[in-house]
Amino acid sequence: MSITQQYLLDTYRAQQHGESAPPAPGQHDWQVARELRDYRRFRAVVGGLPAHGRIREALGRWLHGRRPAGC
């Protein structure tokens, strides 16, 4: 069963029971992505790492053999 079919079934059942319809699939995806990004940045800062540019810095070290900026 696809997501769309499940959503339509849930909407139909909610209507039959007089309840409000569930949120459409994908409606909150961007909010979840932002919260995940913020959580990862928070964990980086708590762990003593820079919050921005960690992936690019790591790729630069790997590709060019550079040492980390803080060393």
N, C-alpha and C positions, 0 to 999 in steps of 0.2 A: 504494500500500500504506500503510495507516495505521500509526501507531506501535505500536498494540496488536498488529496482525497481525505486524509485524516482530519484536516482542518474543516472541510465541508461536513464530514460526519459529526465532528464535535459541535459545530455550529448548529446543525440540525437537532442534535440531542439537547443542546442548551435551549433552543427555541421550544422544543416539546415540553421541557420542564419549567419554562418561564424564567430561565436564568439569562444573564448577559452573555453575549458571544465572547469566545476566547480571542486573544489578540492574533492578528494575522501572522503567518510565518514570516520571519525575517524583519518584523517591525522593530525589534529591539537589538538587532545585530550590531549596529554601530555603537550603541551604548555599551554593550558587552565588550566590544573590542577596545573602546576607550578605557573602561574600567580595568581590563587586563593589562593594557599598556601602563596605566598609572600604578597598578599594583607591582609590576615588574620594576618600574623606576623606583618605587618606594623600597623594595627589597634590595635593589642595588645600592641605594644611598645608605640604608641601614647596615649593609655588608661592607661599607667603606669603598665602594666603587663609584665611578662617575655615572651620573644618571643618563647622560646623552652621549652618543657617538661610540658606544662600547663595541658594537659590531664592526663599524668601519675601522676603528683602531685595531681591533683584533685581525681583521682581514689585511690591513696594511702591514702589520707585523709578520703575518704569515707569508704574504706575497713578497715583501721586500726585505725581510729579515731584520727589521728595525727593532730596537729595544723599546720598551714602554716609556712614555713621556715622564713618568714619575721616578724613574731609576737613574 
